Amino acid sequence: MSAHPDLIPPARVLEAFDLEPSSLVRATSGLMNPTWYVDSRGGAALVLQRVNPIFSAEVNVDIAAVTEHLRKKGLVTPRLVPTRDGALWLEHDGVWRALTRIHGVCHDALSRPTQARAAGCIVAEFHRAVSDLDHRFRNRRLGVHDTAKHLRILREALVEHRAHRHFDVIEPLAERVLEAAATLPPLPTKPDRIVHGDPKISNLLFAHGTDRAVCPIDLDTLAHMPVALEHGDALRSWCNPATEDAASARFVREFFDAAIEGYAEAAQGFLTEAEWGAIPRGALTITVELAARFCADALRESYFGWNRARYESASAHNQARVRGQLLLAEGIRAELAELEAKTAEAFGA
């Protein structure tokens, strides 16, 4: 379900980017940025977005720097299309931008190991391509994967929202999350590398009718962080053949093996042993961290988007997310030693 379903791009926005109004088609997916497919008056296939206010307008400076670097390296990537005045974005009742449209399809979940291998390859190519980019990010996402902070927020929510109508259901979920967090193994905090920042499977574009990954999309989350955190976020998504809120969520070992093989093959010595060795631990940590975030949101109900077609409230949707992440965490923890051995094998240790 898309955000702001009744929003219509103003005429001033269409004029600024030289867009054909009759070509507008609202994208049906995405919780972050309201999105339309549209043609320019010159016939170019573009994407128009109203940037979610949780991001500063200057996030577009970061996107421009990274995508220009990717273009120079020969990688496929969406590119910002300036306004007729040459600006990267337009501020008019929000922040608007246009991007080149790359044709393909996104998946909410993977169904085959070949897709997981392709996902691993495309993310490795992205990481390698930006490894020599010297850029200071304007939109700094400090603490986005500060696990201790997210656990503290959950504990505070349990104190502050005891009157919540679903507290008796959420409290046992929170206890399970905190119990899982108590035994999380340590992760390396350095080096910081340029990463996508939100490499869930729906943020990777695949070629129509194939298992070939084309490129990462939705680049608002670009950041510097240890790569084990990036991998953790990726693998908890890629290795679950159900959606993150499904009662059938589970960790599929075949998907992990294919993804790590694909990444290691395309990375070609890019990571240090300490970095690649932490990938399975990163998957466990981020899965538990997300469970904590969803659990706190189930009490605070401040999440920016939830599926109104399936859930009666943001709390109900986030409770389902917590249960899904806990199932994944249990699966990862049960196979952690085997996942570490597979990772070492893939990276040639």
RAFEN-V649800 format. One record per pair of residues at least 12 apart in sequence whose C-alpha atoms are under 10 Angstrom apart, sorted by the first residue. I is the first residue (numbers start at 0). GAP is how many residues later the second one is. Records with the same first field share a line. If there is no record, write none. Layout:
# RAFEN-V649800
I = GAP / GAP
This chain:
# RAFEN-V649800
0 = 26 / 27 / 28 / 29 / 30 / 304 / 305 / 306 / 307 / 308
1 = 24 / 25 / 26 / 27 / 28 / 29 / 30 / 31 / 32 / 33 / 303 / 304 / 305
2 = 25 / 26 / 27 / 28 / 29 / 30 / 31 / 32 / 49 / 301 / 302 / 303 / 304
3 = 27 / 28 / 29 / 30 / 31 / 301
4 = 21 / 22 / 23 / 29 / 30
5 = 28
6 = 19 / 27 / 28 / 43
7 = 16 / 18 / 26 / 28
8 = 12 / 15 / 25 / 26 / 27 / 39 / 40 / 41 / 83 / 84 / 87
9 = 82 / 83
11 = 78 / 80
12 = 35 / 37 / 70 / 76 / 77 / 78 / 79 / 80 / 82 / 83 / 84 / 85
13 = 24 / 26 / 27 / 34 / 69 / 82 / 84
14 = 25 / 26 / 68 / 69
15 = 66 / 67 / 68 / 69 / 70 / 71 / 73 / 74 / 80 / 81
16 = 23 / 24 / 31 / 64 / 65 / 66 / 67 / 68 / 69 / 70 / 72 / 73 / 79 / 80 / 81
17 = 21 / 22 / 23 / 24 / 64 / 65 / 66
18 = 19 / 20 / 21 / 22 / 23 / 24 / 25 / 26 / 27 / 29 / 64 / 79
19 = 18 / 19 / 20 / 21 / 22 / 23
20 = 17 / 18 / 19 / 20
21 = 16 / 17
22 = 13 / 14 / 15 / 16 / 17 / 18 / 20 / 22
23 = 12 / 13 / 14 / 15 / 22 / 23 / 24
24 = 12 / 13 / 14 / 22 / 23
25 = 12 / 21 / 22
26 = 20 / 21 / 22
28 = 77 / 79 / 173
29 = 172 / 173 / 188 / 275
30 = 21 / 273 / 274 / 275 / 276
31 = 17 / 18 / 19 / 20 / 21 / 22 / 23 / 186 / 188 / 272 / 273
32 = 15 / 16 / 17 / 18 / 19 / 20 / 63 / 185 / 187
33 = 14 / 15 / 16 / 17 / 18 / 62
34 = 12 / 13 / 14 / 15 / 16 / 61 / 62 / 63
35 = 12 / 13 / 14 / 62
36 = 12 / 61 / 62 / 63 / 64
37 = 60 / 61 / 62 / 63
38 = 61 / 62
39 = 58
43 = 56 / 57
44 = 54 / 55 / 56 / 57 / 58
45 = 32 / 33 / 34 / 35 / 52 / 53 / 54 / 55 / 56
46 = 31 / 32 / 33 / 34 / 50 / 51 / 52 / 53 / 54 / 55
47 = 32 / 33 / 48 / 49 / 50 / 51 / 52 / 53
48 = 40 / 46 / 47 / 48 / 49 / 50
49 = 39 / 40 / 41 / 42 / 43 / 44 / 45 / 46 / 47 / 48
50 = 38 / 40 / 43 / 44 / 45 / 46 / 169
51 = 42 / 43 / 44 / 168 / 252
52 = 41 / 42
53 = 250
54 = 40 / 84 / 85 / 86 / 165 / 166
55 = 39 / 82 / 83 / 84 / 164
56 = 31 / 32 / 33 / 34 / 37 / 38 / 39 / 40 / 81 / 82
57 = 30 / 31 / 37 / 79 / 80 / 81 / 162
58 = 78 / 79 / 80 / 81 / 160 / 161 / 162 / 163
59 = 20 / 28 / 29 / 35 / 37 / 78 / 79 / 159 / 160
60 = 19 / 27 / 28 / 76 / 77 / 78
61 = 73 / 74 / 75 / 76 / 77 / 78 / 157 / 158 / 159 / 160 / 161
62 = 15 / 16 / 17 / 25 / 74 / 76 / 155 / 156 / 157 / 158 / 159
63 = 14 / 15 / 16 / 17 / 24 / 155
64 = 14 / 68 / 69 / 70 / 71 / 72
65 = 13 / 60 / 63 / 64 / 67 / 68 / 69 / 71 / 128 / 130 / 153 / 156
66 = 12 / 13 / 63 / 152
67 = 12
68 = 60 / 61 / 63 / 64
69 = 55 / 56 / 58 / 59 / 60 / 63
70 = 58
71 = 57
72 = 52 / 53 / 55 / 56 / 57
73 = 55
74 = 47 / 50 / 51 / 54 / 139 / 140
75 = 26 / 50 / 138 / 139 / 140
76 = 22 / 23 / 24 / 25 / 49 / 128 / 137 / 138 / 139 / 140 / 142
77 = 20 / 21 / 22 / 23 / 24 / 137 / 138 / 139 / 140 / 141
78 = 19 / 20 / 21 / 22 / 23
79 = 17 / 18 / 19 / 20 / 21
80 = 16 / 17 / 18 / 19
81 = 15 / 16 / 17
82 = 13 / 14 / 15
101 = 103 / 104 / 105 / 112 / 113 / 115
102 = 102 / 103 / 104 / 105 / 111
103 = 100 / 101 / 102 / 103 / 104 / 105 / 106 / 108 / 109 / 110 / 111
104 = 97 / 99 / 100 / 101 / 102 / 103 / 104 / 105 / 108 / 109
105 = 95 / 96 / 97 / 98 / 99 / 100 / 101 / 102 / 107 / 111
106 = 93 / 94 / 95 / 96 / 97 / 98 / 99 / 131 / 136
107 = 92 / 93 / 94 / 95 / 96 / 129 / 130 / 133 / 134 / 135 / 136
108 = 91 / 92 / 93 / 128 / 129 / 130 / 131 / 132 / 133 / 134 / 135
109 = 91 / 92 / 101 / 127 / 128 / 129 / 130 / 131 / 132 / 133 / 145
110 = 100 / 127 / 128 / 129 / 130 / 131 / 144
111 = 99 / 127 / 129 / 142 / 143 / 146
112 = 98 / 125 / 126 / 139 / 140 / 141 / 142 / 143 / 144 / 145 / 146
113 = 96 / 97 / 98 / 140 / 141 / 144 / 145 / 148
114 = 86 / 91 / 95 / 96 / 97 / 98 / 123 / 140 / 143 / 144 / 147
115 = 85 / 95 / 96 / 97 / 119 / 122 / 123 / 138 / 139 / 140 / 141 / 142 / 143 / 144 / 145 / 146 / 147
116 = 94 / 95 / 96 / 121 / 138 / 139 / 140 / 141 / 142 / 143 / 144 / 145 / 146 / 147 / 148
117 = 86 / 88 / 93 / 94 / 95 / 96 / 140 / 141 / 143 / 144 / 145 / 148
118 = 80 / 81 / 82 / 85 / 86 / 87 / 92 / 93 / 94 / 95 / 96 / 97 / 115 / 116 / 119 / 139 / 140 / 141 / 143 / 144
119 = 93 / 111 / 114 / 115 / 118 / 136 / 138 / 139 / 140 / 141 / 142 / 143 / 144 / 145 / 146 / 147
120 = 91 / 92 / 94 / 137 / 138 / 139 / 140 / 141 / 142 / 143 / 144 / 145 / 146
121 = 82 / 83 / 90 / 91 / 92 / 93 / 94 / 140 / 141 / 144 / 145
122 = 72 / 73 / 76 / 81 / 90 / 92 / 93 / 107 / 108 / 111 / 136 / 139 / 140 / 143 / 144
123 = 71 / 136 / 138 / 139 / 140 / 141 / 142 / 143 / 144 / 146 / 147
124 = 90 / 138 / 140 / 141 / 142 / 143
125 = 68 / 69 / 70 / 89 / 90 / 140 / 141
126 = 66 / 67 / 68 / 69 / 100 / 136 / 139 / 140 / 143 / 144
127 = 65 / 66 / 67 / 138 / 139 / 140 / 141 / 142 / 143
128 = 65
129 = 63 / 64 / 65
130 = 62 / 63 / 64 / 139
131 = 61 / 62
132 = 60 / 61
133 = 60
134 = 59 / 88 / 89
135 = 87 / 88
136 = 57 / 85 / 86 / 87
137 = 85
138 = 81 / 82 / 83 / 84
139 = 81 / 82 / 83 / 84
140 = 56 / 80 / 81 / 82 / 83 / 84
141 = 81 / 82 / 83
142 = 82
143 = 53 / 77 / 79 / 81 / 85
144 = 52 / 80 / 81 / 84 / 85 / 88 / 140 / 141 / 144 / 145
145 = 83 / 140 / 143
146 = 34 / 138 / 139 / 141 / 142 / 143 / 145 / 146
147 = 33 / 141
148 = 140 / 143 / 144
149 = 139 / 140 / 141 / 142 / 143 / 144 / 145 / 146
150 = 23 / 26 / 27 / 30 / 31 / 137 / 138 / 139 / 140 / 141 / 142 / 144 / 145
151 = 26 / 140 / 144
152 = 139 / 140 / 142 / 143 / 144
153 = 20 / 23 / 24 / 137 / 138 / 139 / 140 / 141 / 142 / 143 / 144 / 145 / 146
154 = 19 / 20 / 23 / 137 / 140 / 141
155 = 140
156 = 17 / 138 / 139 / 140 / 141 / 142 / 143
157 = 12 / 13 / 16 / 17 / 137 / 138 / 141 / 142
159 = 139 / 140
160 = 135 / 138 / 139
161 = 137
162 = 136
163 = 134 / 135 / 136 / 137 / 151
164 = 134 / 150
165 = 132 / 133 / 149 / 150 / 153
166 = 131 / 132
168 = 150
169 = 125 / 126 / 128 / 129 / 145 / 146 / 148 / 149 / 152
170 = 124 / 128
172 = 118 / 119 / 122 / 146 / 149 / 150 / 153
173 = 117 / 118 / 120 / 121 / 122 / 145 / 148
174 = 117
175 = 112 / 115 / 116 / 146 / 147 / 150
176 = 110 / 111 / 112 / 113 / 114 / 115 / 116 / 118 / 145 / 146 / 148 / 149 / 152
177 = 110 / 111 / 113 / 114
178 = 109
179 = 104 / 105 / 108 / 109 / 111 / 112 / 146 / 149 / 150 / 153
180 = 103 / 104 / 106 / 107 / 108 / 110 / 111
182 = 102
183 = 97 / 98 / 100 / 101 / 104 / 149
184 = 93 / 96 / 97 / 99 / 100
185 = 92 / 95 / 96 / 99
186 = 39 / 41 / 42 / 87 / 88 / 90 / 91 / 92 / 94 / 95 / 98
187 = 38 / 39 / 40 / 41 / 86 / 87 / 89 / 90 / 94
188 = 36 / 37 / 38 / 39 / 40 / 86
189 = 35 / 36 / 37 / 38 / 84 / 85
190 = 33 / 34 / 35 / 36 / 80 / 81 / 83 / 84
191 = 31 / 32 / 33 / 34 / 35 / 36
192 = 30 / 31 / 32 / 33 / 34 / 37
193 = 28 / 29 / 30 / 31 / 32 / 33 / 36
194 = 24 / 26 / 27 / 28 / 29 / 30 / 31 / 32 / 34 / 35 / 36
195 = 20 / 21 / 22 / 23 / 24 / 25 / 26 / 27 / 28 / 29 / 31 / 34 / 38
196 = 21 / 22 / 23 / 24 / 25 / 26 / 27 / 28 / 30 / 32 / 33 / 34 / 36 / 37
197 = 18 / 19 / 20 / 21 / 22 / 23 / 24 / 25 / 31 / 32 / 33 / 35 / 36
198 = 17 / 18 / 19 / 20 / 22 / 31 / 32 / 33 / 34 / 35 / 36 / 37 / 38 / 39
199 = 16 / 30 / 31 / 32 / 33 / 34 / 35 / 36 / 37 / 38
200 = 15 / 32 / 33 / 34 / 35 / 36 / 37 / 38 / 39
201 = 14 / 15 / 16 / 35 / 36
202 = 12 / 13 / 14 / 15 / 16 / 31
203 = 12 / 13 / 14
204 = 12 / 13
225 = 49 / 52 / 56
226 = 44 / 48 / 49 / 51 / 52 / 55
227 = 46 / 47 / 48 / 49 / 50 / 51 / 52 / 53 / 54 / 55 / 57 / 58
228 = 46 / 49 / 50 / 51 / 52 / 53 / 54 / 55 / 56 / 57
229 = 49 / 52 / 53 / 56
230 = 29 / 32 / 45 / 47 / 48 / 49 / 50 / 51 / 52 / 55
231 = 46 / 47 / 48 / 49 / 50 / 51 / 52 / 53 / 54 / 55
232 = 49 / 50 / 51 / 52 / 53 / 54 / 56 / 57
233 = 25 / 48 / 49 / 52 / 53
234 = 16 / 20 / 21 / 24 / 25 / 44 / 45 / 47 / 48 / 49 / 51 / 52
235 = 14 / 15 / 16 / 20 / 44 / 46 / 47 / 48 / 49 / 50 / 51 / 52 / 54 / 89 / 92 / 93 / 96
236 = 14 / 46 / 50 / 88 / 91
237 = 13 / 14 / 17 / 18 / 21
238 = 12 / 13 / 14 / 15 / 16 / 17 / 18 / 19 / 20 / 44 / 89 / 93
239 = 12 / 13 / 15 / 16 / 84 / 85 / 87 / 88
240 = 14
241 = 82
242 = 78 / 81
243 = 74 / 76 / 77 / 78 / 79 / 80 / 81 / 83 / 84
244 = 72 / 73 / 74 / 75 / 76 / 77 / 78 / 79 / 80
245 = 74 / 75 / 76 / 77 / 78 / 79 / 81
246 = 73 / 74 / 76 / 77 / 78 / 80
247 = 75 / 76 / 79 / 80
248 = 72 / 74 / 75 / 76 / 77 / 78 / 79 / 82
249 = 74 / 75 / 76 / 77 / 78 / 79 / 80 / 81 / 82
250 = 74 / 76 / 77 / 78 / 79 / 80 / 81 / 82 / 83 / 84
251 = 76 / 79 / 80
252 = 78 / 79 / 82 / 85 / 86
255 = 24 / 76 / 83 / 86 / 87
256 = 82 / 85 / 86 / 89
257 = 88
258 = 87
259 = 16 / 19 / 20 / 79 / 82 / 83 / 84 / 85 / 86 / 87
260 = 81 / 82 / 84 / 85 / 86
261 = 84
262 = 83 / 84
263 = 12 / 79 / 80 / 81 / 82 / 83 / 84
264 = 81 / 82 / 83
266 = 80
267 = 79
268 = 78 / 79
270 = 76
271 = 75
272 = 71 / 74 / 76
275 = 64 / 67 / 68 / 70 / 71
276 = 62 / 63 / 64 / 66 / 67 / 70 / 72
277 = 62 / 65
278 = 60 / 61 / 64
279 = 52 / 53 / 55 / 56 / 57 / 58 / 59 / 60 / 61 / 62 / 63
280 = 51 / 52 / 55 / 56 / 58 / 59
282 = 45 / 46 / 49 / 50 / 53
283 = 41 / 42 / 44 / 45 / 46 / 47 / 48 / 49 / 52
284 = 44 / 47 / 48
285 = 39 / 43
286 = 35 / 37 / 38 / 39 / 40 / 41 / 42 / 43 / 45
287 = 34 / 37 / 38 / 39 / 40 / 41 / 42
288 = 36 / 40
289 = 31 / 32 / 35 / 36
290 = 27 / 28 / 29 / 30 / 31 / 32 / 33 / 34 / 35 / 36 / 37 / 38
291 = 29 / 30 / 33 / 34
292 = 25 / 28 / 29
293 = 20 / 21 / 23 / 24 / 25 / 26 / 27 / 28 / 29 / 31
294 = 20 / 23 / 24 / 25 / 26 / 27 / 28
295 = 19 / 22 / 23 / 26
296 = 17 / 18 / 19 / 20 / 21 / 22 / 25
297 = 15 / 16 / 17 / 18 / 19 / 20 / 21 / 22 / 23 / 24
298 = 15 / 16 / 17 / 19 / 20
299 = 14 / 15
300 = 12 / 13 / 14 / 15 / 16 / 17
301 = 12 / 13
302 = 12 / 14 / 15
304 = 12
305 = 12
